[in-house]
């Protein structure tokens, strides 16, 4: 059994700073995403699951349509497994309504000048992200015991919360510890993978230009996100 803990915007520097053993597993490092013009979530996860750079095709859809990208099982390496389970992955089966709620609250936040209103919207935005996290976490934990040969859980909380609260060290640490705890429950072979990291822009967070990987079975060096299809294919053929 292989479990992939796909974490949006997990930052290599913070994993080191907080020194979280489960996120680091036995081997860890950065992924190389320099083939992409920008670190875009939808582009990176789509390229990961198909093993092919999907940037040009996805950007051609335009900003709004981009989020409706949906690859079929047989276009992804998930189809090489007999009984795969994939939870909430962008470009595959992401909860679009959740994304839309989050996007609208983010826009509302940046459109208002009023500090009190900003705090109110930030709270709503954070609550929405944490509520979604609890749903995904429950589904992931239930799936761990269900006998899948591939389980992938996608966790967006570090990205969503990071965008509006990256300057809040305590909140970052709380989220990273929560993610570390989730990884600790996973038996067997595991890969922790992020699409990109996050860097501070004042109090806010923006995507950094490399991702994060770790495994408990192999040192992968500095892989491209499109290499995972082959890495996993070789190990599980
Ligand atoms: Zn992302």
py3Dmol code that shows the C-alpha trace and the ligand (Angstrom):
import py3Dmol

protein = """\
ATOM      1  CA  UNK A   1       0.000   0.000   0.000  1.00  0.00           C
ATOM      2  CA  UNK A   2       1.186   3.493  -0.898  1.00  0.00           C
ATOM      3  CA  UNK A   3      -0.205   6.599   0.776  1.00  0.00           C
ATOM      4  CA  UNK A   4       0.439  10.053  -0.643  1.00  0.00           C
ATOM      5  CA  UNK A   5      -0.157  12.950   1.702  1.00  0.00           C
ATOM      6  CA  UNK A   6      -0.514  15.827  -0.746  1.00  0.00           C
ATOM      7  CA  UNK A   7      -0.136  19.096   1.128  1.00  0.00           C
ATOM      8  CA  UNK A   8      -0.654  22.378  -0.643  1.00  0.00           C
ATOM      9  CA  UNK A   9       2.053  24.958   0.076  1.00  0.00           C
ATOM     10  CA  UNK A  10       4.044  22.972   2.616  1.00  0.00           C
ATOM     11  CA  UNK A  11       7.195  25.074   3.016  1.00  0.00           C
ATOM     12  CA  UNK A  12      10.561  23.279   3.227  1.00  0.00           C
ATOM     13  CA  UNK A  13      12.006  26.015   5.491  1.00  0.00           C
ATOM     14  CA  UNK A  14       9.178  25.709   8.001  1.00  0.00           C
ATOM     15  CA  UNK A  15       9.333  21.900   8.103  1.00  0.00           C
ATOM     16  CA  UNK A  16      13.004  22.310   9.050  1.00  0.00           C
ATOM     17  CA  UNK A  17      12.411  25.156  11.469  1.00  0.00           C
ATOM     18  CA  UNK A  18       9.620  23.348  13.321  1.00  0.00           C
ATOM     19  CA  UNK A  19      11.610  20.085  13.014  1.00  0.00           C
ATOM     20  CA  UNK A  20       8.657  17.792  12.434  1.00  0.00           C
ATOM     21  CA  UNK A  21       9.813  14.154  12.144  1.00  0.00           C
ATOM     22  CA  UNK A  22       6.735  12.760  10.395  1.00  0.00           C
ATOM     23  CA  UNK A  23       6.650  15.432   7.716  1.00  0.00           C
ATOM     24  CA  UNK A  24      10.368  14.807   7.115  1.00  0.00           C
ATOM     25  CA  UNK A  25      10.039  10.998   7.191  1.00  0.00           C
ATOM     26  CA  UNK A  26      13.398   9.266   6.438  1.00  0.00           C
ATOM     27  CA  UNK A  27      14.355  11.269   3.353  1.00  0.00           C
ATOM     28  CA  UNK A  28      13.202  14.732   2.354  1.00  0.00           C
ATOM     29  CA  UNK A  29      14.064  17.618   0.077  1.00  0.00           C
ATOM     30  CA  UNK A  30      12.795  20.141  -2.426  1.00  0.00           C
ATOM     31  CA  UNK A  31      11.140  19.481  -5.745  1.00  0.00           C
ATOM     32  CA  UNK A  32      12.242  21.370  -8.838  1.00  0.00           C
ATOM     33  CA  UNK A  33       9.353  23.270 -10.432  1.00  0.00           C
ATOM     34  CA  UNK A  34      11.517  25.608 -12.512  1.00  0.00           C
ATOM     35  CA  UNK A  35       9.965  24.278 -15.745  1.00  0.00           C
ATOM     36  CA  UNK A  36       6.783  26.206 -14.834  1.00  0.00           C
ATOM     37  CA  UNK A  37       6.464  29.967 -15.368  1.00  0.00           C
ATOM     38  CA  UNK A  38       4.675  30.367 -12.030  1.00  0.00           C
ATOM     39  CA  UNK A  39       3.836  28.123  -9.061  1.00  0.00           C
ATOM     40  CA  UNK A  40       0.154  27.570  -9.789  1.00  0.00           C
ATOM     41  CA  UNK A  41      -1.696  24.998  -7.719  1.00  0.00           C
ATOM     42  CA  UNK A  42      -3.953  23.635 -10.461  1.00  0.00           C
ATOM     43  CA  UNK A  43      -1.114  23.376 -12.982  1.00  0.00           C
ATOM     44  CA  UNK A  44       1.241  21.620 -10.567  1.00  0.00           C
ATOM     45  CA  UNK A  45      -1.148  18.947  -9.268  1.00  0.00           C
ATOM     46  CA  UNK A  46      -2.406  18.264 -12.787  1.00  0.00           C
ATOM     47  CA  UNK A  47       1.178  17.831 -13.990  1.00  0.00           C
ATOM     48  CA  UNK A  48       1.899  15.560 -11.018  1.00  0.00           C
ATOM     49  CA  UNK A  49      -0.962  13.133 -11.612  1.00  0.00           C
ATOM     50  CA  UNK A  50      -0.460  12.920 -15.388  1.00  0.00           C
ATOM     51  CA  UNK A  51       3.354  12.971 -15.299  1.00  0.00           C
ATOM     52  CA  UNK A  52       3.336  15.688 -17.931  1.00  0.00           C
ATOM     53  CA  UNK A  53       3.735  19.478 -17.861  1.00  0.00           C
ATOM     54  CA  UNK A  54       0.134  20.725 -18.244  1.00  0.00           C
ATOM     55  CA  UNK A  55       0.870  24.439 -17.905  1.00  0.00           C
ATOM     56  CA  UNK A  56       0.198  25.555 -21.471  1.00  0.00           C
ATOM     57  CA  UNK A  57      -3.083  23.629 -21.753  1.00  0.00           C
ATOM     58  CA  UNK A  58      -4.408  24.820 -18.408  1.00  0.00           C
ATOM     59  CA  UNK A  59      -3.438  28.468 -18.887  1.00  0.00           C
ATOM     60  CA  UNK A  60      -5.155  28.396 -22.273  1.00  0.00           C
ATOM     61  CA  UNK A  61      -8.446  27.822 -20.428  1.00  0.00           C
ATOM     62  CA  UNK A  62      -8.292  31.246 -18.768  1.00  0.00           C
ATOM     63  CA  UNK A  63      -8.307  32.217 -15.085  1.00  0.00           C
ATOM     64  CA  UNK A  64     -11.828  31.154 -14.202  1.00  0.00           C
ATOM     65  CA  UNK A  65     -12.100  27.970 -16.278  1.00  0.00           C
ATOM     66  CA  UNK A  66      -8.722  26.815 -14.983  1.00  0.00           C
ATOM     67  CA  UNK A  67     -10.337  25.678 -11.729  1.00  0.00           C
ATOM     68  CA  UNK A  68     -12.737  23.410 -13.617  1.00  0.00           C
ATOM     69  CA  UNK A  69      -9.850  21.288 -14.934  1.00  0.00           C
ATOM     70  CA  UNK A  70     -10.683  17.631 -14.462  1.00  0.00           C
ATOM     71  CA  UNK A  71      -8.557  14.694 -15.565  1.00  0.00           C
ATOM     72  CA  UNK A  72     -10.096  11.242 -15.828  1.00  0.00           C
ATOM     73  CA  UNK A  73      -8.727   8.271 -13.912  1.00  0.00           C
ATOM     74  CA  UNK A  74      -7.162   6.691 -17.006  1.00  0.00           C
ATOM     75  CA  UNK A  75      -5.209   9.880 -17.765  1.00  0.00           C
ATOM     76  CA  UNK A  76      -3.473   9.628 -14.376  1.00  0.00           C
ATOM     77  CA  UNK A  77      -1.058   7.164 -12.774  1.00  0.00           C
ATOM     78  CA  UNK A  78      -3.768   6.371 -10.223  1.00  0.00           C
ATOM     79  CA  UNK A  79      -5.183   3.984 -12.822  1.00  0.00           C
ATOM     80  CA  UNK A  80      -2.128   1.729 -12.430  1.00  0.00           C
ATOM     81  CA  UNK A  81      -3.515   0.692  -9.042  1.00  0.00           C
ATOM     82  CA  UNK A  82      -6.364  -1.769  -8.535  1.00  0.00           C
ATOM     83  CA  UNK A  83      -8.280   0.083  -5.862  1.00  0.00           C
ATOM     84  CA  UNK A  84      -7.105   3.693  -5.680  1.00  0.00           C
ATOM     85  CA  UNK A  85      -8.770   6.310  -3.489  1.00  0.00           C
ATOM     86  CA  UNK A  86      -8.104   9.996  -4.113  1.00  0.00           C
ATOM     87  CA  UNK A  87      -9.543  12.652  -1.831  1.00  0.00           C
ATOM     88  CA  UNK A  88     -10.216  16.247  -2.925  1.00  0.00           C
ATOM     89  CA  UNK A  89      -7.323  16.708  -5.376  1.00  0.00           C
ATOM     90  CA  UNK A  90      -7.341  19.831  -7.628  1.00  0.00           C
ATOM     91  CA  UNK A  91      -7.644  18.792 -11.267  1.00  0.00           C
ATOM     92  CA  UNK A  92      -9.274  15.523 -10.323  1.00  0.00           C
ATOM     93  CA  UNK A  93     -12.051  15.643  -7.740  1.00  0.00           C
ATOM     94  CA  UNK A  94     -11.560  18.872  -5.827  1.00  0.00           C
ATOM     95  CA  UNK A  95     -14.506  20.407  -3.951  1.00  0.00           C
ATOM     96  CA  UNK A  96     -15.204  23.344  -6.270  1.00  0.00           C
ATOM     97  CA  UNK A  97     -17.756  24.962  -3.968  1.00  0.00           C
ATOM     98  CA  UNK A  98     -15.229  25.075  -1.166  1.00  0.00           C
ATOM     99  CA  UNK A  99     -12.727  26.697  -3.495  1.00  0.00           C
ATOM    100  CA  UNK A 100     -15.286  29.255  -4.631  1.00  0.00           C
ATOM    101  CA  UNK A 101     -16.255  30.190  -1.037  1.00  0.00           C
ATOM    102  CA  UNK A 102     -12.611  30.639  -0.196  1.00  0.00           C
ATOM    103  CA  UNK A 103     -11.915  32.695  -3.320  1.00  0.00           C
ATOM    104  CA  UNK A 104     -14.861  35.034  -2.689  1.00  0.00           C
ATOM    105  CA  UNK A 105     -13.885  35.625   0.947  1.00  0.00           C
ATOM    106  CA  UNK A 106     -10.314  36.357  -0.123  1.00  0.00           C
ATOM    107  CA  UNK A 107     -11.570  38.898  -2.631  1.00  0.00           C
ATOM    108  CA  UNK A 108     -13.880  40.475  -0.031  1.00  0.00           C
ATOM    109  CA  UNK A 109     -10.935  40.736   2.344  1.00  0.00           C
ATOM    110  CA  UNK A 110      -8.722  42.599  -0.100  1.00  0.00           C
ATOM    111  CA  UNK A 111     -11.534  44.800  -1.378  1.00  0.00           C
ATOM    112  CA  UNK A 112     -12.411  46.287   1.998  1.00  0.00           C
ATOM    113  CA  UNK A 113     -10.307  49.052   3.559  1.00  0.00           C
ATOM    114  CA  UNK A 114     -12.009  48.893   6.941  1.00  0.00           C
ATOM    115  CA  UNK A 115      -9.817  47.092   9.518  1.00  0.00           C
ATOM    116  CA  UNK A 116     -12.709  45.810  11.594  1.00  0.00           C
ATOM    117  CA  UNK A 117     -14.396  44.424   8.504  1.00  0.00           C
ATOM    118  CA  UNK A 118     -11.093  42.890   7.394  1.00  0.00           C
ATOM    119  CA  UNK A 119     -10.776  41.041  10.701  1.00  0.00           C
ATOM    120  CA  UNK A 120     -14.328  39.797  10.406  1.00  0.00           C
ATOM    121  CA  UNK A 121     -13.768  38.483   6.862  1.00  0.00           C
ATOM    122  CA  UNK A 122     -10.428  36.943   7.827  1.00  0.00           C
ATOM    123  CA  UNK A 123     -12.126  35.032  10.611  1.00  0.00           C
ATOM    124  CA  UNK A 124     -14.788  33.726   8.215  1.00  0.00           C
ATOM    125  CA  UNK A 125     -12.096  32.772   5.704  1.00  0.00           C
ATOM    126  CA  UNK A 126     -10.047  30.916   8.330  1.00  0.00           C
ATOM    127  CA  UNK A 127     -13.128  29.161   9.758  1.00  0.00           C
ATOM    128  CA  UNK A 128     -14.079  28.006   6.262  1.00  0.00           C
ATOM    129  CA  UNK A 129     -10.588  26.575   5.664  1.00  0.00           C
ATOM    130  CA  UNK A 130     -10.449  24.770   9.013  1.00  0.00           C
ATOM    131  CA  UNK A 131     -13.976  23.353   8.600  1.00  0.00           C
ATOM    132  CA  UNK A 132     -13.000  21.912   5.221  1.00  0.00           C
ATOM    133  CA  UNK A 133      -9.811  20.510   6.694  1.00  0.00           C
ATOM    134  CA  UNK A 134     -11.777  18.586   9.339  1.00  0.00           C
ATOM    135  CA  UNK A 135     -13.985  17.009   6.644  1.00  0.00           C
ATOM    136  CA  UNK A 136     -11.005  15.939   4.509  1.00  0.00           C
ATOM    137  CA  UNK A 137      -9.109  14.652   7.540  1.00  0.00           C
ATOM    138  CA  UNK A 138     -12.040  12.476   8.588  1.00  0.00           C
ATOM    139  CA  UNK A 139     -12.423  11.045   5.082  1.00  0.00           C
ATOM    140  CA  UNK A 140      -8.679  10.362   4.917  1.00  0.00           C
ATOM    141  CA  UNK A 141      -8.583   8.624   8.295  1.00  0.00           C
ATOM    142  CA  UNK A 142     -11.587   6.477   7.385  1.00  0.00           C
ATOM    143  CA  UNK A 143      -9.935   5.548   4.062  1.00  0.00           C
ATOM    144  CA  UNK A 144      -6.711   4.469   5.803  1.00  0.00           C
ATOM    145  CA  UNK A 145      -8.482   1.403   7.136  1.00  0.00           C
ATOM    146  CA  UNK A 146     -10.375   0.586   3.934  1.00  0.00           C
ATOM    147  CA  UNK A 147      -7.725  -1.513   2.157  1.00  0.00           C
ATOM    148  CA  UNK A 148      -6.855   0.735  -0.797  1.00  0.00           C
ATOM    149  CA  UNK A 149      -3.592  -0.039  -2.589  1.00  0.00           C
ATOM    150  CA  UNK A 150      -3.215   3.693  -3.276  1.00  0.00           C
ATOM    151  CA  UNK A 151      -4.568   6.415  -1.029  1.00  0.00           C
ATOM    152  CA  UNK A 152      -4.022  10.092  -1.769  1.00  0.00           C
ATOM    153  CA  UNK A 153      -5.341  12.760   0.581  1.00  0.00           C
ATOM    154  CA  UNK A 154      -5.057  16.385  -0.439  1.00  0.00           C
ATOM    155  CA  UNK A 155      -4.818  18.975   2.340  1.00  0.00           C
ATOM    156  CA  UNK A 156      -5.304  22.630   1.445  1.00  0.00           C
ATOM    157  CA  UNK A 157      -5.233  24.144   4.934  1.00  0.00           C
ATOM    158  CA  UNK A 158      -1.577  25.324   4.939  1.00  0.00           C
ATOM    159  CA  UNK A 159      -2.096  27.123   1.628  1.00  0.00           C
ATOM    160  CA  UNK A 160      -5.430  28.708   2.464  1.00  0.00           C
ATOM    161  CA  UNK A 161      -4.524  29.822   5.959  1.00  0.00           C
ATOM    162  CA  UNK A 162      -1.024  30.800   4.811  1.00  0.00           C
ATOM    163  CA  UNK A 163      -2.264  33.303   2.244  1.00  0.00           C
ATOM    164  CA  UNK A 164      -3.901  35.522   4.874  1.00  0.00           C
ATOM    165  CA  UNK A 165      -1.930  34.600   8.009  1.00  0.00           C
ATOM    166  CA  UNK A 166       1.621  33.670   7.028  1.00  0.00           C
ATOM    167  CA  UNK A 167       3.017  36.220   9.496  1.00  0.00           C
ATOM    168  CA  UNK A 168       1.263  34.373  12.322  1.00  0.00           C
ATOM    169  CA  UNK A 169       3.996  31.971  13.432  1.00  0.00           C
ATOM    170  CA  UNK A 170       1.851  30.307  16.071  1.00  0.00           C
ATOM    171  CA  UNK A 171      -0.895  29.546  13.606  1.00  0.00           C
ATOM    172  CA  UNK A 172       1.608  28.149  11.077  1.00  0.00           C
ATOM    173  CA  UNK A 173       3.153  25.957  13.725  1.00  0.00           C
ATOM    174  CA  UNK A 174      -0.229  24.679  14.863  1.00  0.00           C
ATOM    175  CA  UNK A 175      -1.116  23.706  11.269  1.00  0.00           C
ATOM    176  CA  UNK A 176       2.246  22.048  10.582  1.00  0.00           C
ATOM    177  CA  UNK A 177       1.954  20.036  13.786  1.00  0.00           C
ATOM    178  CA  UNK A 178      -1.550  18.970  12.818  1.00  0.00           C
ATOM    179  CA  UNK A 179      -0.271  17.802   9.407  1.00  0.00           C
ATOM    180  CA  UNK A 180       2.668  16.031  11.045  1.00  0.00           C
ATOM    181  CA  UNK A 181       0.238  14.205  13.296  1.00  0.00           C
ATOM    182  CA  UNK A 182      -1.852  13.093  10.291  1.00  0.00           C
ATOM    183  CA  UNK A 183       1.254  11.647   8.575  1.00  0.00           C
ATOM    184  CA  UNK A 184       2.190   9.820  11.799  1.00  0.00           C
ATOM    185  CA  UNK A 185      -1.006   7.717  11.564  1.00  0.00           C
ATOM    186  CA  UNK A 186      -0.177   6.376   8.098  1.00  0.00           C
ATOM    187  CA  UNK A 187       1.176   2.821   7.905  1.00  0.00           C
ATOM    188  CA  UNK A 188       3.330   1.431   5.079  1.00  0.00           C
ATOM    189  CA  UNK A 189       5.032   3.326   2.273  1.00  0.00           C
ATOM    190  CA  UNK A 190       4.310   7.029   2.257  1.00  0.00           C
ATOM    191  CA  UNK A 191       5.136  10.118   0.279  1.00  0.00           C
ATOM    192  CA  UNK A 192       4.538  13.628   1.546  1.00  0.00           C
ATOM    193  CA  UNK A 193       4.404  16.013  -1.391  1.00  0.00           C
ATOM    194  CA  UNK A 194       3.680  19.706  -1.835  1.00  0.00           C
ATOM    195  CA  UNK A 195       3.130  21.566  -5.092  1.00  0.00           C
ATOM    196  CA  UNK A 196       5.078  24.664  -3.954  1.00  0.00           C
ATOM    197  CA  UNK A 197       6.067  26.232  -0.665  1.00  0.00           C
ATOM    198  CA  UNK A 198       5.180  29.603   0.802  1.00  0.00           C
ATOM    199  CA  UNK A 199       7.110  32.785   1.494  1.00  0.00           C
ATOM    200  CA  UNK A 200       6.202  35.896   3.454  1.00  0.00           C
ATOM    201  CA  UNK A 201       4.987  39.031   1.690  1.00  0.00           C
ATOM    202  CA  UNK A 202       4.560  41.229   4.736  1.00  0.00           C
ATOM    203  CA  UNK A 203       1.974  39.469   6.903  1.00  0.00           C
ATOM    204  CA  UNK A 204       0.616  37.578   3.882  1.00  0.00           C
ATOM    205  CA  UNK A 205       1.945  34.492   2.137  1.00  0.00           C
ATOM    206  CA  UNK A 206       2.719  33.870  -1.519  1.00  0.00           C
ATOM    207  CA  UNK A 207       3.850  30.707  -3.326  1.00  0.00           C
ATOM    208  CA  UNK A 208       7.586  29.971  -3.255  1.00  0.00           C
ATOM    209  CA  UNK A 209       9.414  28.548  -6.277  1.00  0.00           C
ATOM    210  CA  UNK A 210      10.028  24.974  -5.137  1.00  0.00           C
ATOM    211  CA  UNK A 211       7.963  22.235  -3.613  1.00  0.00           C
ATOM    212  CA  UNK A 212       8.617  19.716  -0.848  1.00  0.00           C
ATOM    213  CA  UNK A 213       8.856  15.924  -0.886  1.00  0.00           C
ATOM    214  CA  UNK A 214       9.603  13.266   1.712  1.00  0.00           C
ATOM    215  CA  UNK A 215       9.393   9.461   1.756  1.00  0.00           C
ATOM    216  CA  UNK A 216      10.063   6.609   4.160  1.00  0.00           C
ATOM    217  CA  UNK A 217      11.539   4.379   1.409  1.00  0.00           C
ATOM    218  CA  UNK A 218      13.877   6.246  -0.965  1.00  0.00           C
ATOM    219  CA  UNK A 219      16.017   9.353  -1.370  1.00  0.00           C
ATOM    220  CA  UNK A 220      14.590  11.083  -4.425  1.00  0.00           C
ATOM    221  CA  UNK A 221      17.141  13.908  -4.695  1.00  0.00           C
ATOM    222  CA  UNK A 222      15.699  16.992  -6.374  1.00  0.00           C
ATOM    223  CA  UNK A 223      12.888  15.518  -8.501  1.00  0.00           C
ATOM    224  CA  UNK A 224      10.518  17.355 -10.791  1.00  0.00           C
ATOM    225  CA  UNK A 225       6.862  17.102  -9.838  1.00  0.00           C
ATOM    226  CA  UNK A 226       6.289  15.346 -13.183  1.00  0.00           C
ATOM    227  CA  UNK A 227       8.790  12.616 -12.196  1.00  0.00           C
ATOM    228  CA  UNK A 228       6.520  11.074  -9.577  1.00  0.00           C
ATOM    229  CA  UNK A 229       4.449   9.190 -12.105  1.00  0.00           C
ATOM    230  CA  UNK A 230       7.563   7.254 -13.100  1.00  0.00           C
ATOM    231  CA  UNK A 231       9.036   6.976  -9.594  1.00  0.00           C
ATOM    232  CA  UNK A 232       5.792   5.464  -8.342  1.00  0.00           C
ATOM    233  CA  UNK A 233       5.271   3.411 -11.501  1.00  0.00           C
ATOM    234  CA  UNK A 234       8.692   1.757 -11.122  1.00  0.00           C
ATOM    235  CA  UNK A 235       8.110   0.870  -7.507  1.00  0.00           C
ATOM    236  CA  UNK A 236       4.552  -0.427  -7.929  1.00  0.00           C
ATOM    237  CA  UNK A 237       4.407  -2.068 -11.329  1.00  0.00           C
TER     238      UNK A 237
END
"""
ligand_1 = """\
1
ZN
Zn -0.829 25.233 -4.183
"""
view = py3Dmol.view(width=600, height=400)
view.addModel(protein, "pdb")
view.setStyle({"model": 0}, {"cartoon": {"style": "trace"}})
view.addModel(ligand_1, "xyz")
view.setStyle({"model": 1}, {"stick": {}})
view.zoomTo()
view.show()
